[in-house]
Amino acid sequence: MKINFGKIFRTLSLSAALMTGTTMTVSGQGLTIVTHGWDWPTDPNGGYMLWTNTMANSIYTATPSWSAKAYHWSFSWTLSTSPYDPSPISGNKGSNTWTPSEALDNGRALGKYMADQVNLNQYNAIHLIGHSAGTGLIAAYAQELRARGYDGIIQLTSLDAYTPDAASITNLTQAKTGGNLIEHYHADDVSSLISNTDEDIPGAQNYKCHQ
């Protein structure tokens, strides 16, 4: 679960290249969404999530024809630089939970909600980037987009996907249906704060990043 910022920005460079390379060359506008994982309640100000802003801004700079946005789903902290909206789903506390498994479940529900807010005709391609428990959110988002008839390109990039059980792996595997592209970067790091973030995802392009 620990963020390796060097790895994140190396991933950013590759992701930006993928969006403009052969696998993600599209005509018209695309959308990139970057989101975080579990935001443990001991974080005093929600600062853990701010790397998503940096990544989204960098991707937009590299690919200005695309929209690039950071999605924060903590709902508990209010930063002077980035006030958080209340949860769009009653009772859903987002990523600010006592356990990462709770955050994973909340993320799946939010992913389905988010897909309902997208104009399916506006984007020819969508790139979803999620860290840890946030991969549950982007997988649910992708599946719901397909269920609603979206026929553009969807690429999922997961960073240290949190997969505590078979269901969480299945959730990501099923997101590959409909021609979606899935790549997964995970650290070979025994010092990670929690377990279940260093497994390959079946059907994905898996890349193990060493310290």
C-alpha positions in Angstrom: 0.0 0.0 0.0 3.0 2.3 0.5 3.4 4.7 -2.4 6.7 4.6 -4.3 6.7 8.1 -5.8 9.6 7.2 -8.1 7.6 4.3 -9.5 4.5 6.4 -9.9 6.1 9.0 -12.0 7.9 6.3 -14.1 4.5 4.8 -14.6 3.1 8.3 -15.5 5.7 8.6 -18.3 4.8 5.2 -19.7 1.1 5.8 -19.4 1.3 9.1 -21.3 3.3 7.4 -24.0 0.7 4.6 -24.2 -2.1 7.1 -24.7 -0.4 8.7 -27.7 1.1 5.4 -29.0 -0.3 2.7 -31.2 -2.5 1.2 -28.5 -4.3 4.4 -27.6 -4.3 6.4 -30.8 -7.8 7.8 -31.2 -9.5 10.6 -33.1 -11.4 13.0 -30.9 -11.2 13.7 -27.2 -10.3 11.2 -24.6 -10.7 11.2 -20.8 -8.1 10.2 -18.2 -9.1 9.7 -14.5 -6.5 9.2 -11.8 -7.5 8.0 -8.4 -6.0 6.9 -5.1 -6.6 4.0 -2.7 -7.3 3.6 1.0 -7.0 6.8 3.0 -6.6 5.6 6.5 -8.2 7.7 9.2 -4.9 8.6 10.9 -4.0 10.8 8.0 -4.4 14.3 9.6 -5.2 16.2 6.5 -5.8 13.9 3.5 -2.5 14.8 2.0 -1.9 11.2 0.9 -4.2 11.8 -2.1 -2.6 14.9 -3.5 -0.2 12.9 -5.8 -3.2 12.3 -8.0 -3.5 16.0 -8.8 0.2 16.1 -9.9 -0.2 13.0 -12.1 -3.4 14.3 -13.7 -1.8 17.7 -14.4 1.3 16.1 -15.9 -0.8 13.8 -18.2 -2.8 16.8 -19.4 0.4 18.6 -20.2 1.7 15.7 -22.2 -1.7 15.1 -24.0 -3.6 18.4 -24.0 -6.2 17.0 -26.4 -7.4 14.8 -23.5 -9.2 15.7 -20.4 -7.3 14.6 -17.3 -8.8 14.7 -13.8 -8.0 13.5 -10.3 -10.8 11.8 -8.4 -10.7 12.1 -4.6 -13.1 9.8 -2.8 -12.2 10.3 0.9 -15.2 12.6 1.7 -13.9 13.2 5.3 -11.2 15.8 5.0 -11.4 19.4 3.8 -8.1 20.8 2.5 -7.7 24.5 2.0 -6.3 23.7 -1.4 -8.9 21.2 -2.5 -12.2 21.0 -0.7 -13.8 17.6 -0.9 -17.4 17.1 -1.9 -19.8 15.0 0.3 -20.3 11.4 -0.7 -22.7 11.1 -3.7 -24.0 7.8 -2.2 -25.7 7.9 1.2 -23.7 5.9 3.8 -20.7 5.5 1.6 -17.6 6.8 3.4 -15.4 6.4 0.4 -11.7 5.6 1.0 -11.6 7.0 4.6 -12.3 3.8 6.4 -10.7 1.7 9.2 -9.7 -1.1 6.9 -8.6 -1.3 3.2 -11.3 -3.9 2.5 -14.0 -1.4 3.4 -12.5 1.1 1.1 -12.4 -1.5 -1.7 -16.1 -2.2 -1.3 -16.9 1.5 -1.2 -14.8 2.1 -4.3 -16.7 -0.5 -6.3 -20.0 1.2 -5.5 -18.6 4.6 -6.4 -17.2 3.3 -9.7 -20.7 2.3 -10.8 -22.0 5.7 -9.7 -19.3 7.5 -11.6 -20.1 5.7 -14.9 -23.6 7.1 -14.6 -22.2 10.6 -14.8 -20.3 10.3 -18.1 -21.6 11.4 -21.4 -20.9 8.2 -23.4 -20.8 10.1 -26.7 -18.2 12.7 -25.5 -15.1 10.5 -25.4 -13.6 8.1 -27.9 -11.3 6.6 -25.3 -11.1 6.5 -21.5 -8.0 5.8 -19.5 -8.6 4.9 -15.8 -5.6 4.9 -13.4 -6.1 3.6 -9.9 -3.8 2.9 -6.9 -4.4 0.0 -4.5 -8.1 -0.1 -3.4 -8.8 2.4 -6.1 -8.4 -0.4 -8.7 -11.7 -1.7 -7.5 -13.2 1.6 -8.3 -11.8 1.8 -11.8 -12.7 -1.8 -12.6 -16.3 -1.2 -11.6 -16.3 2.0 -13.6 -15.1 0.2 -16.7 -17.6 -2.7 -16.4 -20.5 -0.2 -15.9 -19.4 1.8 -18.9 -19.6 -1.3 -21.1 -23.0 -2.3 -19.6 -24.3 1.1 -20.6 -23.2 0.7 -24.2 -19.9 2.6 -24.3 -18.0 1.2 -27.3 -14.8 3.3 -27.2 -11.4 2.2 -26.0 -11.0 1.7 -22.2 -7.6 1.3 -20.7 -7.1 0.5 -17.0 -3.8 1.1 -15.3 -3.5 -0.3 -11.8 -0.7 0.6 -9.4 -0.2 -2.0 -6.6 -3.7 -3.3 -7.0 -5.2 -4.4 -3.6 -6.6 -7.9 -4.1 -7.3 -9.4 -0.7 -9.5 -12.2 -2.1 -10.5 -14.1 -5.2 -13.5 -11.8 -5.7 -11.3 -8.7 -6.0 -9.1 -10.5 -8.6 -12.3 -11.6 -10.5 -13.5 -8.0 -10.4 -10.4 -6.9 -12.3 -10.4 -9.8 -14.6 -14.0 -9.3 -15.7 -13.2 -5.6 -16.4 -11.1 -6.9 -19.4 -14.3 -8.0 -21.2 -15.4 -5.8 -24.1 -11.8 -5.4 -25.4 -10.5 -3.3 -22.5 -6.8 -3.0 -22.0 -5.4 -3.7 -18.5 -1.9 -3.1 -17.3 -0.7 -3.6 -13.7 2.4 -2.3 -12.1 3.3 -3.7 -8.7 6.3 -3.4 -6.4 8.3 -6.3 -5.2 8.4 -4.8 -1.8 8.3 -6.8 1.4 8.1 -3.6 3.5 4.7 -2.6 2.1 2.3 -1.4 4.8 -0.3 -4.0 4.0 -0.3 -7.3 2.1 -2.2 -8.3 -1.0 -0.8 -5.5 -3.2 1.9 -7.5 -5.0 0.0 -10.1 -7.0 -0.2 -10.5 -10.8 -3.7 -10.0 -12.3 -4.8 -12.8 -14.6 -5.3 -11.5 -18.2 -3.5 -8.2 -17.5 -0.1 -7.0 -18.7 1.8 -7.3 -15.4 5.0 -5.4 -14.6 6.9 -6.0 -11.4 8.8 -2.9 -10.3 11.9 -3.5 -8.0 13.1 -1.0 -5.4 
